[in-house]
Amino acid sequence: MQNGPTTTNSETALTRRDALGLLAAATAPAVIIGSPAVAKATISSNGPSSMEENPALVEAYARLNIARLERREARDALEWLVDEYRHLWPLAPEELLGAANADKGNRSSDAECDIIGRFMMRDTSVLTKRLAAKFRHANPTACFVVMSPEDAQERLEWARTYVPKGRTEKALAAKRALKERNIVESERQLALAREYHAETARLRIAAGVDQAKRRVSNAETAVINACRELSQAEAFTTEGLRMKAEAIKACGFFDHFKNTGGIMAEIASFVQSVITVAPKLAQAA
């Protein structure tokens, strides 16, 4: 088990202390920020020159870096919960498993998930009570719908109110026996569903999952707001253009557009070129 969140996102090499230092520097009378992670700029009251950058742009860029760091840390903290609670997180009992491929169908909201809500792929080789050998062989792993307490309660009520019918006494007796078996099975499913969902809810509360998800959501909103502010600020230098291009890339749509083809892919390619070439032009100047 890991002892804490690990950093896997390479969107910025800045530390939190560096980013806070940038924000302080951005509001000072002169701004000198190192490349490539930060902008190189100076501010003058005489207006922009070849080595000056818009102070509003530089300040917005510093705030964007802080927001990106917080987003990265928030995502890492949420991922860490999965590792921290992996040994405690229960698998849904086989009796509660419903349709397979829940991660792909229209019942994804009822799918079995881990503590932060990601689909869980189960090893099907051990699910011998409900899955045929042919299915297990063709599908080594699968995500299943999990019966909720509400669904189990509804199934039990149906079993109890079912009226057996049969043309012969033997057929009627068989239907009555089937009803009793269904009632017993449904009562067990209801007990299991209540126990399973209560335990998973307890663990989510203990882990602070809702708070961790709100932190991620707030961080993503802060990044979007910082990107919007940065995109609206005028750039005076090639380094300023790079900052604006980074803002476009940081909003989260860049990779999607890059892979779609057409005009959006061309724009994404241009944005990446600005990010790559602008530091070289700044150094050459």
C-alpha positions as CSV (number, residue, x, y, z in Angstrom):
1,M,0.0,0.0,0.0
2,Q,1.2,3.5,-0.7
3,N,1.8,5.9,2.1
4,G,0.3,8.8,0.3
5,P,-0.6,10.3,-3.1
6,T,1.9,9.9,-5.9
7,T,2.4,12.3,-8.7
8,T,1.8,10.8,-12.2
9,N,0.5,13.8,-14.1
10,S,3.3,15.6,-15.9
11,E,1.2,18.7,-16.9
12,T,3.5,21.0,-14.9
13,A,6.9,20.7,-13.3
14,L,6.2,23.4,-10.8
15,T,5.9,22.8,-7.1
16,R,3.2,24.5,-5.0
17,R,5.8,26.8,-3.5
18,D,7.1,27.7,-6.9
19,A,3.6,28.5,-8.1
20,L,2.8,30.7,-5.1
21,G,6.1,32.5,-5.7
22,L,5.1,33.2,-9.2
23,L,1.8,34.7,-8.1
24,A,3.6,37.0,-5.7
25,A,6.1,37.9,-8.4
26,A,3.4,38.6,-10.9
27,T,1.9,41.3,-8.8
28,A,5.3,43.0,-8.2
29,P,6.6,46.0,-10.2
30,A,8.9,43.8,-12.2
31,V,8.3,40.2,-13.3
32,I,11.1,37.8,-14.3
33,I,9.9,34.3,-14.6
34,G,12.0,31.4,-15.9
35,S,11.1,29.2,-18.9
36,P,9.9,26.7,-19.8
37,A,7.6,26.1,-16.9
38,V,7.0,29.8,-16.4
39,A,7.1,32.9,-18.5
40,K,10.0,35.3,-18.9
41,A,8.7,38.9,-18.8
42,T,9.3,42.3,-17.5
43,I,6.7,45.1,-17.0
44,S,7.3,48.7,-17.9
45,S,5.0,51.8,-17.7
46,N,6.1,52.8,-21.1
47,G,4.1,50.1,-22.9
48,P,5.1,46.8,-24.4
49,S,8.4,46.2,-26.1
50,S,10.1,43.1,-27.5
51,M,11.0,41.9,-24.0
52,E,7.9,43.0,-22.1
53,E,4.8,41.0,-21.3
54,N,1.3,42.1,-20.3
55,P,1.3,42.0,-16.5
56,A,-2.4,40.9,-16.4
57,L,-1.4,37.9,-18.6
58,V,1.5,37.0,-16.4
59,E,-0.6,37.2,-13.3
60,A,-3.3,35.1,-14.8
61,Y,-0.7,32.5,-15.9
62,A,0.6,32.3,-12.4
63,R,-2.9,31.7,-11.1
64,L,-3.4,29.0,-13.7
65,N,-0.3,27.2,-12.6
66,I,-1.6,27.2,-9.0
67,A,-4.9,25.9,-10.1
68,R,-3.3,23.1,-12.2
69,L,-1.2,22.1,-9.2
70,E,-4.3,21.9,-7.0
71,R,-6.1,19.9,-9.6
72,R,-3.2,17.4,-9.9
73,E,-3.0,17.1,-6.1
74,A,-6.7,16.7,-5.8
75,R,-6.8,14.0,-8.4
76,D,-3.8,12.2,-6.8
77,A,-5.5,12.3,-3.4
78,L,-8.7,10.8,-4.8
79,E,-6.7,8.0,-6.6
80,W,-4.9,7.4,-3.3
81,L,-8.2,6.5,-1.6
82,V,-8.5,3.5,-3.9
83,D,-5.2,2.1,-2.8
84,E,-5.7,3.0,0.9
85,Y,-9.1,1.2,1.1
86,R,-8.5,-1.6,-1.5
87,H,-8.1,-4.3,1.2
88,L,-11.3,-3.1,3.0
89,W,-13.5,-2.6,-0.1
90,P,-16.0,-5.6,-0.4
91,L,-16.9,-7.4,-3.6
92,A,-20.6,-7.6,-4.1
93,P,-21.9,-11.1,-3.3
94,E,-22.4,-13.3,-6.3
95,E,-26.2,-13.6,-5.4
96,L,-26.5,-9.8,-6.0
97,L,-24.8,-9.8,-9.4
98,G,-27.0,-9.1,-12.4
99,A,-26.3,-8.5,-16.1
100,A,-22.7,-8.3,-17.3
101,N,-21.1,-5.5,-19.2
102,A,-22.7,-3.0,-17.0
103,D,-19.9,-0.5,-17.8
104,K,-21.1,-0.4,-21.4
105,G,-24.9,-0.6,-21.1
106,N,-27.7,1.6,-20.0
107,R,-27.5,0.4,-16.4
108,S,-24.1,1.8,-15.7
109,S,-25.5,3.7,-12.7
110,D,-26.1,0.3,-11.1
111,A,-22.7,-1.2,-11.9
112,E,-20.3,-2.5,-9.4
113,C,-17.7,0.3,-8.6
114,D,-14.7,0.9,-6.4
115,I,-14.7,3.4,-3.6
116,I,-14.4,6.4,-5.9
117,G,-17.0,5.2,-8.4
118,R,-14.9,3.7,-11.1
119,F,-16.2,0.5,-12.8
120,M,-14.9,-2.8,-11.3
121,M,-13.9,-5.6,-13.6
122,R,-14.5,-8.9,-11.8
123,D,-12.7,-12.2,-12.3
124,T,-15.4,-14.4,-13.8
125,S,-13.6,-17.7,-13.2
126,V,-14.9,-17.8,-9.6
127,L,-18.5,-16.9,-10.5
128,T,-19.7,-20.4,-11.0
129,K,-23.2,-20.1,-9.4
130,R,-24.6,-17.8,-12.1
131,L,-22.2,-17.9,-15.1
132,A,-21.9,-20.8,-17.6
133,A,-18.4,-22.1,-18.3
134,K,-18.7,-20.9,-21.9
135,F,-19.3,-17.3,-20.8
136,R,-16.5,-17.4,-18.2
137,H,-14.1,-18.7,-20.9
138,A,-15.1,-16.0,-23.4
139,N,-15.1,-13.2,-20.8
140,P,-12.2,-13.5,-18.2
141,T,-13.3,-10.3,-16.6
142,A,-16.6,-8.3,-16.6
143,C,-18.4,-5.5,-14.8
144,F,-21.8,-6.5,-13.4
145,V,-25.0,-4.8,-12.3
146,V,-25.4,-5.0,-8.5
147,M,-28.9,-5.4,-7.1
148,S,-29.9,-2.5,-4.8
149,P,-31.8,-2.9,-1.6
150,E,-34.8,-1.3,-3.4
151,D,-34.6,-3.8,-6.2
152,A,-34.3,-6.7,-3.7
153,Q,-37.3,-5.4,-1.7
154,E,-39.4,-5.2,-4.9
155,R,-38.4,-8.7,-5.9
156,L,-39.3,-10.1,-2.5
157,E,-42.7,-8.4,-2.6
158,W,-43.4,-9.9,-6.0
159,A,-42.4,-13.3,-4.7
160,R,-44.7,-13.0,-1.7
161,T,-47.7,-11.8,-3.7
162,Y,-47.3,-14.4,-6.5
163,V,-50.3,-16.6,-6.8
164,P,-49.4,-20.2,-7.8
165,K,-51.6,-21.8,-10.4
166,G,-51.8,-25.3,-11.8
167,R,-54.2,-27.5,-13.7
168,T,-53.3,-30.5,-11.6
169,E,-52.6,-30.8,-7.9
170,K,-49.1,-31.9,-8.7
171,A,-48.5,-28.9,-10.9
172,L,-50.0,-26.6,-8.2
173,A,-47.8,-28.1,-5.5
174,A,-44.7,-27.5,-7.7
175,K,-45.6,-23.9,-8.2
176,R,-46.2,-23.5,-4.4
177,A,-42.8,-25.0,-3.8
178,L,-41.3,-22.6,-6.3
179,K,-42.9,-19.7,-4.6
180,E,-41.4,-20.7,-1.3
181,R,-38.0,-21.0,-2.8
182,N,-38.2,-17.6,-4.4
183,I,-39.3,-16.0,-1.1
184,V,-36.3,-17.6,0.7
185,E,-33.9,-16.5,-2.0
186,S,-35.3,-13.0,-2.2
187,E,-35.1,-12.6,1.6
188,R,-31.5,-13.6,1.5
189,Q,-30.8,-11.2,-1.4
190,L,-32.4,-8.4,0.5
191,A,-30.3,-9.1,3.6
192,L,-27.1,-9.2,1.5
193,A,-28.0,-6.1,-0.5
194,R,-28.7,-4.1,2.7
195,E,-25.4,-5.4,4.3
196,Y,-23.3,-4.7,1.1
197,H,-24.6,-1.2,0.4
198,A,-24.5,-0.2,4.1
199,E,-20.8,-1.3,4.3
200,T,-19.8,0.5,1.0
201,A,-21.6,3.6,2.1
202,R,-19.8,3.5,5.5
203,L,-16.4,3.1,3.9
204,R,-17.1,6.1,1.5
205,I,-18.0,8.2,4.5
206,A,-15.0,7.1,6.5
207,A,-12.7,7.8,3.6
208,G,-14.2,11.2,2.9
209,V,-14.9,10.4,-0.8
210,D,-17.5,13.1,-1.2
211,Q,-15.1,15.7,0.1
212,A,-12.3,14.4,-2.1
213,K,-14.6,14.6,-5.2
214,R,-15.7,18.1,-4.3
215,R,-12.0,19.1,-4.1
216,V,-11.4,17.7,-7.6
217,S,-14.5,19.5,-8.9
218,N,-13.6,22.8,-7.3
219,A,-10.0,22.4,-8.7
220,E,-11.3,21.7,-12.2
221,T,-13.5,24.8,-12.0
222,A,-10.6,26.9,-10.9
223,V,-8.5,25.7,-13.8
224,I,-11.3,26.5,-16.3
225,N,-11.8,30.0,-14.7
226,A,-8.0,30.6,-14.9
227,C,-7.9,29.5,-18.5
228,R,-10.8,31.8,-19.4
229,E,-9.1,34.7,-17.7
230,L,-5.8,34.0,-19.4
231,S,-7.3,33.6,-22.8
232,Q,-9.0,37.0,-22.5
233,A,-5.7,38.8,-21.6
234,E,-3.7,40.2,-24.5
235,A,-0.3,38.8,-25.2
236,F,2.6,41.1,-26.1
237,T,5.4,38.5,-26.7
238,T,6.0,35.0,-28.1
239,E,6.2,33.8,-24.5
240,G,2.8,35.3,-23.9
241,L,1.4,33.3,-26.8
242,R,2.9,30.2,-25.3
243,M,1.0,31.0,-22.0
244,K,-2.2,31.4,-23.9
245,A,-1.6,28.1,-25.8
246,E,-1.0,26.3,-22.5
247,A,-4.3,27.7,-21.2
248,I,-6.1,26.1,-24.1
249,K,-4.3,22.8,-23.5
250,A,-5.0,22.9,-19.7
251,C,-8.8,23.1,-20.1
252,G,-9.0,19.3,-20.8
253,F,-10.4,19.3,-24.3
254,F,-7.1,19.3,-26.1
255,D,-6.4,15.6,-26.4
256,H,-10.0,15.0,-27.6
257,F,-9.8,17.6,-30.3
258,K,-6.3,16.4,-31.4
259,N,-7.8,12.9,-32.1
260,T,-11.0,14.0,-33.8
261,G,-9.6,15.0,-37.2
262,G,-10.7,18.0,-39.2
263,I,-10.4,21.7,-38.3
264,M,-10.3,21.1,-34.5
265,A,-7.4,18.7,-34.9
266,E,-5.6,21.3,-37.0
267,I,-6.2,24.0,-34.3
268,A,-4.9,21.6,-31.7
269,S,-1.8,20.9,-33.7
270,F,-1.2,24.7,-34.1
271,V,-1.6,25.1,-30.3
272,Q,1.0,22.4,-29.7
273,S,3.4,24.1,-32.2
274,V,3.0,27.4,-30.3
275,I,3.9,25.7,-27.0
276,T,6.9,24.0,-28.6
277,V,8.3,26.9,-30.7
278,A,7.6,30.0,-28.6
279,P,10.4,29.3,-26.0
280,K,12.9,28.8,-28.8
281,L,11.9,32.1,-30.4
282,A,12.1,33.8,-27.0
283,Q,15.6,32.5,-26.4
284,A,16.7,33.5,-29.9
285,A,15.4,37.1,-29.3
